[in-house]
Amino acid sequence: MRDIIAHRIAGFLLALEGIGLLILVGWQVVALVGGDTGILTTALALLVLTVAGAAIVLAFAVATWRRVSWGRSGGIVTQLLILAVALGAATGAYAQPFSALLLAAPALVVLATLIWATRTSAPREASDEDAGTEA
């Protein structure tokens, strides 16, 4: 039962991240249509990459919800990438610590949930008591 709960929570949180990316896509489309972009080709490339990222994260969410291991693995890699971006936002000449915190906090929560889901799906080893009865 804990296995199902852990996967459902992790899948739900990944789905929220995917929905967040879709909201970002909407914002990019509005900026593109409104002429708020400097270079059209760059804006279109960023839009395509964001759509692809949203689709991938949502696929990880569905796979995690269904307790498929590649969904958890992909979700963990995604969280590590988000944490790398947050670290970059927190350091450097143009550091934005608040933005870094807004990126890092949810990523850490989702990462912990994905690790919990991974731990609950691992096969259990036989305890010492069970091993003693077989002999």
FENCORCOR-V9879 format. One record per backbone hydrogen bond with DSSP energy under -1.0 kcal/mol. CO is the residue of the C=O (numbers start at 1). NH is the residue of the N-H. If there is no record, write none. Layout:
CO;NH  CO;NH
//
This chain:
1;5  2;6  3;7  4;8  5;9  6;10  7;11  8;12  9;13  10;14  11;15  12;16  13;17  14;18  15;19  16;20  17;21  18;22  19;23  20;24  21;25  22;26  23;27  24;28  25;29  26;30  27;31  28;32  29;33  30;34  31;36  39;43  40;44  41;45  42;46  43;47  44;48  45;49  46;50  47;51  48;52  49;53  50;54  51;55  52;56  53;57  54;58  55;59  56;60  57;61  58;62  59;63  60;64  61;65  62;66  63;68  64;67  68;72  69;73  70;74  71;75  72;76  73;77  74;78  75;79  76;80  77;81  78;82  79;83  80;84  81;85  82;86  83;87  84;88  85;89  86;90  87;91  89;96  96;100  97;101  98;102  99;103  100;104  101;105  103;107  104;108  105;109  106;110  107;111  108;112  109;113  110;114  111;115  112;116  113;117  114;118  115;119  116;120  117;121  127;131  128;132  129;133
//
